[in-house]
């Protein structure tokens, strides 16, 4: 992971240019200095070798001492870098040292350097010696002057005269290297300063050119800051470009395109949000319409049917003739079927809205089965069917909603008899005991027409008909089996079906029930006072709360809830699932305001819970925030199982 701190492009360019200039200055100073100084040192060393060769030549003659002394004086006066010239006699040769590898060290770090040159005596022939003796001083001075001025050495390595050589000593010349370096640096100082100035000027010129795109980049940066800091920016600021660099032009175009796309996406999101709100409003409207439709069916149609049934019962059958009695019987049969279908439709709608309660009581399963057999015995006998019961347990008391179990089994027996032309219908009961619960399994089996396997998953859907034609043989509204499944789910039971087309069908209801010790245990919510606020219908949640031991006070008006809270301590206020979020929000604000006004008297704070039905779960984000802001503690899907409900309430009470 890169942990380096961020930096701006101008700073990067400044640093890069300064670093390049420093490197150029160092390279322009160090390399010429080292190379030039070593080269100058080598030239000076070669020059001294030439002078030393002349001195050794002079010293090898017979009267060379005077000549050498004069030459030395001239050299010391005209060569400031020569510190001293010394002659010492010895007949032992000194081993030559290769100075080439040490030249750069001497040139850079040495203070002084000494050179030893051998002096060899030469015996020449008499004619040559006599001819040269008269003017030797003049020639020697002229030669020394030429060497110093031209730095050239005469070729004296070969001689036509034969001679005999003998080592008599060495001439030692010491050179002042520090003074040599000083003189050399003084000579190149102006050149070096000129080079540095040119490098600095070049660096400034390069920076000036590099600064051109930096200005445009800074403009882009300012625009980006404006976009970042203004979330509601609707128009992108103008991006001026002083220099038309292709890369920056592409970046500018990309920024404009991305901003336009962002604006389009924002407009699309706002349009989608508005459309979603419209759908939400329509769903709320549909909920209201559905509620009104249910009320219309419950009151208008049911009232009209009750009037028809009541009118038929008021007829004096003895005063009717046979044809009239047959007509009344047909009308009565049709009205009874219509009342039953309408009751099933209303009941199915109430289950889906959570308005069906669970009434648990202690009952005898054998007596329940006996009542069912007595109810359907005449119908089965009229069709020529045999109604059989198979009981696989002894007499035992169970704890559950016997009324709903009876209704489920009635629907299953009615369907079994209706769809069985010949044969028998069997109801079987089996009871299994566990440590903490009992499992009751009841099955209804027939030898009827059966159901095709591809329709087994569809028969529990409301209003489904295997044969949907108008000429179908078996009548029915298609809501019986959906009621069976949803009632079974409401009780925590399961319903299974196994059918073979043309052979028969078997429905199996499996219910888990508590044993007698658990059914008599202390209720979990005893001692709690709960106000249950509802809009139109109380729903089945009310009975669950009563079963758990809570004291329930049902109220419909907002002012009635506040007055009730003034009378006594209220632990919870629960909003029923038929209360719209807007109404719940208004009442929650009033409750919290009342508690705030009465805060000096009591620190008690009621727990507010909003229950919403299953079909509103997908819209929970649209109303949950407003409810909690108003003071409601928890929003939850309506729960009707006593164990799950008690655990949930206990958990909320502990948290608060």
HELIX and SHEET records of a PDB file:
HELIX    1   1 UNK A    9  UNK A   59  1                                  51    
HELIX    2   2 UNK A   64  UNK A   78  1                                  15    
HELIX    3   3 UNK A  103  UNK A  109  1                                   7    
HELIX    4   4 UNK A  126  UNK A  133  1                                   8    
HELIX    5   5 UNK A  136  UNK A  150  1                                  15    
HELIX    6   6 UNK A  177  UNK A  229  1                                  53    
HELIX    7   7 UNK A  246  UNK A  296  1                                  51    
HELIX    8   8 UNK A  297  UNK A  301  3                                   5    
HELIX    9   9 UNK A  302  UNK A  314  1                                  13    
HELIX   10  10 UNK A  317  UNK A  319  5                                   3    
HELIX   11  11 UNK A  322  UNK A  352  1                                  31    
HELIX   12  12 UNK A  365  UNK A  382  1                                  18    
HELIX   13  13 UNK A  402  UNK A  418  1                                  17    
HELIX   14  14 UNK A  453  UNK A  455  5                                   3    
HELIX   15  15 UNK A  480  UNK A  491  1                                  12    
HELIX   16  16 UNK A  516  UNK A  519  1                                   4    
HELIX   17  17 UNK A  541  UNK A  547  1                                   7    
HELIX   18  18 UNK A  558  UNK A  567  1                                  10    
HELIX   19  19 UNK A  581  UNK A  597  1                                  17    
HELIX   20  20 UNK A  614  UNK A  619  5                                   6    
HELIX   21  21 UNK A  620  UNK A  630  1                                  11    
HELIX   22  22 UNK A  642  UNK A  655  1                                  14    
SHEET    1   A 3 UNK A  82  UNK A  89  0                                        
SHEET    2   A 3 UNK A 165  UNK A 176 -1                                        
SHEET    3   A 3 UNK A 112  UNK A 122 -1                                        
SHEET    1   B 2 UNK A 361  UNK A 364  0                                        
SHEET    2   B 2 UNK A 397  UNK A 400 -1                                        
SHEET    1   C 5 UNK A 386  UNK A 391  0                                        
SHEET    2   C 5 UNK A 424  UNK A 433  1                                        
SHEET    3   C 5 UNK A 437  UNK A 446 -1                                        
SHEET    4   C 5 UNK A 504  UNK A 514 -1                                        
SHEET    5   C 5 UNK A 494  UNK A 500 -1                                        
SHEET    1   D 5 UNK A 551  UNK A 555  0                                        
SHEET    2   D 5 UNK A 529  UNK A 533  1                                        
SHEET    3   D 5 UNK A 572  UNK A 575  1                                        
SHEET    4   D 5 UNK A 607  UNK A 612  1                                        
SHEET    5   D 5 UNK A 634  UNK A 637  1                                        
END                                                                             
